[in-house]
Amino acid sequence: MIMIKMNRFAAIIILIILSGCSTSASVQLTNEFPQVLAKPKPLSATVVFEPSFATYVAKPNAKTMIDIGAAQVRLLRNAFAGLFSKLEFVSSREEITSENAMVIIPSVREVQVSTPSDNYLNVFEVWIKYNLDLETVDGEAIDSWFMPAYGKTPDAFMASKGGAIEEASIIALRDAGAKLMLDFYRIPAVNNWVAQELRRSQQLQATSSAPADSQTSPQQANSAEASK
Amino acid sequence: MKTSSKLIAILFSTVLAGCAATTTIDEYRPTGEPIELNAGEKVVVLGRRDAGHYETDREFIGCVGKRMTGADIGVLPEQVFIDAIYPWFEPRTAPKGLPRLKRLMQDASIKAEVDKLDVRYLVWLDGSTETLDSGGSISCAIGPGGGGCFGFAQWDKLSVYEAIVWDLQDLTEKGRLRVDSEGTSYLIGAVAPIPFLTPVKSDACSSLGNQLKGFFTTQLANPQ
């Protein structure tokens, strides 16, 4: 009886040890991202987080699963707040209410993971390849921007593979925010759109102030006559 | 009996002496002027993470920061600074040279945040610890009658780290430090595995931390 118990105990111990050596990893990113330190341009944008993007679960290989959907929405909400002063977030194109806004539809092209056993380096790496479809409210394409993000983290001795991939994924998402802040307004098509929008808003201001001028001018004329 | 005890003691001390790391520190400073660190001003130690094949690990950054922290020096945690200035000190965006730092500090919001945090100096740490060479073999076996390890293994480790101090007020480089620490560790399998580990990284951390501490505090103690 005691012998059977001992065998069971040994089997449980071996199973626990073997599960610790398992190479599969399932990661869900629940962290918050810091607010971006940037002054947004006086422009409007509508970001469309389609359900497939907001609930995206990456499966870079058969043994790895990374739930990045909610985290990437949090990150992009924060990053776009540093680029546009007026923002609207919707889940489909039909819900857009903003006028003259840039419509941004992000999507994930691919997620890749590399572990020390793959790259023979002492680091875990994660690549997230984003695509941003940029359009006007009327549906006219402005550009389709490929935005790769990269994160790596050292191989922490005795730490879990899941923990290391989670850390590398968070660094990759932060890198996506950095890339967006650094390069978004450098896209030539976006730069042209910004120039057009600023010109349009200036013209609008000029035309809206013109009737006011025309209203005040008779008064000014009257006062000028009165002063005479 | 006494002779054999002495022999064991000599053998043991010889093996332990082999576990000491050899550490060299090079210091370079452009001028002999003292580094001013006024009351309330802080230093932040940041790791370079833009190299492809290694990563300046956070544990080492934390260790150096802890070594530097003292009555005279306030050290702001790395992550607090990086988060406050996000995304301008991420691996992709962090300034690699002073011209880029000057451009960053021209941004009023970044300058205001740095001032709010009271950070006066940035210490960039760049480097890694690598295993250079390893030899010997050790094998462990377990059976119904018991188990044990037999053999001998050794490996050499080298820690190379460089620290660069930037002044965020003058936007100048105040100095550089480089630490090289090397040592050999042993693992003897005599039924139970007996490790004789050389604390190469820990030695590099304490040497660099103490030297950086002196970099600031010595000058405060002897103002010219």
Contacts between the chains, C-beta under 8 A, distances in Angstrom:
chain1	res1	chain2	res2	distance
A	33	B	86	7.6
A	34	B	83	4.0
A	34	B	84	7.3
A	34	B	86	4.1
A	35	B	86	7.1
A	36	B	86	5.9
A	36	B	87	6.1
A	37	B	84	7.4
A	37	B	85	5.8
A	37	B	86	6.2
A	37	B	87	7.8
A	37	B	88	6.6
A	37	B	109	5.6
A	37	B	110	6.2
A	37	B	113	5.9
A	38	B	109	7.0
A	39	B	109	6.1
A	79	B	87	7.8
A	121	B	53	5.4
A	121	B	54	7.7
A	122	B	54	7.0
A	122	B	55	8.0
A	123	B	53	7.6
A	123	B	54	7.2
A	123	B	55	5.7
A	152	B	49	7.6
A	152	B	55	6.1
A	153	B	55	6.6
A	154	B	54	7.9
A	154	B	55	4.5
A	154	B	57	4.9
A	171	B	91	7.7
A	174	B	86	7.4
A	174	B	87	6.8
A	174	B	90	5.8
A	175	B	90	6.1
A	175	B	91	6.9
A	175	B	92	5.6
A	177	B	86	7.3
A	177	B	87	5.1
A	177	B	90	7.8
A	178	B	87	3.7
A	178	B	90	4.1
A	178	B	92	4.7
A	178	B	93	4.9
A	179	B	92	6.3
A	181	B	87	5.2
A	181	B	93	7.7
A	182	B	87	7.6
A	182	B	92	6.9
A	182	B	93	5.8
